[in-house]
């Protein structure tokens, strides 16, 4: 395709492309798109190599578990039980990986490669959308580059569905603009297919077809009957199948974990989060394009010259508002942190809107200049360092990048650097508005900012993954390699969810999750364990006789009727040697023998005996008093640094007996509250 800057009267108003970009645009578009896709794929695949284990849990456990289930059983199963989960497209697409290998590590790497391909393909619909709006080819190519440069490309390394959903959303928006412009049967069918696939990848993208249908209604000036006549095929295909599924399966089965959203919504709090999410979207978009993008949307909305422009503007605005409200609602009622995962599909649309602003000849200099000044003030007054702290960053690759920069420069210097870069980008936006710089500078600056944020987010992601990997056994598949057959994972009080998910992810022989006083780790199948008076572990009234994988992070577990096969960090692996029975459970005793501020030691014995403890404190700690209570027991023990105190408690005969402990003056090891060290806990009968 040749450069298209003189194709119409509208295009003649746009500033000429720089000579270098004119030469770039003389190269066929497919060559540039191929290069962008391949470069993105190579970069994302290289970044994935540094990600050693999933840590975005439980999502990264759910999707590959479903994929393996589809490959092995043809049904959506997690831990052997049927699940109702609406976003099944990614597990279905990645299921063939498990037909080639039973090794979770190989499947993990192959899935990362597939996700890198899916994400990189987003450049194609981003470019096609620009061309549908008759934007110059050099703008389309730059927007395509920005589409794969967004920091959320880091999700290509994960087991999440976002890399697959992203190009489908952009394809649905492109098809939606086409169908509003010219509702042929093929256009409606394409729009329906891409919309359905986007929703099947991530249910949150149900707002995409709604936004396009809203654009059709606006383009028809509110004439509902005309809109229905124009898009009757798409309406039938989008409405009838979901209604049939709801009638057949019921909403609970169809929507699964999303069916019961009964938390109260606080409108003012949600609006507050909308503002925060919009600010973060401005950063992840490359900052400099936002003033011009808003002007481009306003021009297309109020002074549209083609139906396609109006369709694009309304679709983008409705989609952005819908996703912002979804992200704000989740942040307010559930996560209490940014939800950038919901928003990054809007970035290429903002870049396209900036292209419309350039095409119109950079009008409205004063408003765009004022918007640029407002962004400069925002960057100066609202530093991102506070938002990147604690768990605020967990769903935001942009904040990952900020936190990584602060780790390199210090919090103050990193925050200052981010503010200075944002200020510089604001100045660029203003200079372009007043035609002191070519518009290409802003687009290229946005691409550069996206690449920089992607690099920072990738570095943070790899460091976090390596940190979690260091808490796992050297052999990730150590349970499978013990060749014990089907194994039950036992989660006693204080168990860490992520450690349970990791063992379930890497070891396919771990079939069931048994909750021994621990809360559920997710909404899927788990069995409650009841302990019989003689210590037998009962599940659904039957004694457990399988091999047991017991987590010991915050509880000490002593069993009889078993042989310990292997110990790894905070896990013990046992094979049955008779009927497994629980002898002692010290809830609140960590794997390094520190006691929590409160807990209980429960023993199961018929003949009674003595419970022996040896307490101590390292030097350079504080004097700590710990209080023990039980039936007939009320004892306070004062432990001094460097002192070792043996204790003995008489255990009555007949069933379970518990000794509770508590300390009113805990200390802290990192984020963990502790009291004293219990060097020994032993039941002598």
Secondary structure as UniProt FT lines:
FT   TURN            5..6
FT   HELIX           9..13
FT   HELIX           19..25
FT   HELIX           29..49
FT   TURN            57..58
FT   HELIX           59..73
FT   STRAND          77..78
FT   TURN            79..80
FT   STRAND          81..82
FT   HELIX           89..94
FT   HELIX           96..100
FT   HELIX           104..120
FT   HELIX           122..132
FT   TURN            133..134
FT   HELIX           137..149
FT   HELIX           151..157
FT   HELIX           162..181
FT   HELIX           185..201
FT   HELIX           203..206
FT   HELIX           207..219
FT   TURN            220..222
FT   HELIX           224..230
FT   HELIX           232..249
FT   HELIX           251..255
FT   HELIX           256..258
FT   HELIX           267..284
FT   TURN            285..286
FT   TURN            288..289
FT   HELIX           290..302
FT   HELIX           307..330
FT   HELIX           331..335
FT   HELIX           340..342
FT   HELIX           344..346
FT   HELIX           347..359
FT   TURN            360..361
FT   HELIX           365..381
FT   TURN            385..388
FT   TURN            390..395
FT   HELIX           397..409
FT   HELIX           411..433
FT   TURN            434..435
FT   HELIX           439..469
FT   TURN            470..471
FT   TURN            476..477
FT   HELIX           478..481
FT   TURN            482..483
FT   STRAND          487..492
FT   TURN            493..494
FT   HELIX           497..506
FT   TURN            508..509
FT   STRAND          510..517
FT   STRAND          527..528
FT   STRAND          530..531
FT   TURN            533..534
FT   STRAND          536..539
FT   TURN            540..541
FT   STRAND          542..543
FT   STRAND          547..551
FT   STRAND          555..568
FT   TURN            569..570
FT   STRAND          571..589
FT   TURN            591..592
FT   STRAND          594..604
FT   STRAND          609..616
FT   TURN            619..620
FT   STRAND          624..630
FT   TURN            631..632
FT   STRAND          633..639
FT   TURN            641..642
FT   STRAND          644..651
FT   STRAND          656..663
FT   STRAND          667..669
FT   TURN            670..671
FT   STRAND          672..674
FT   STRAND          677..684
//
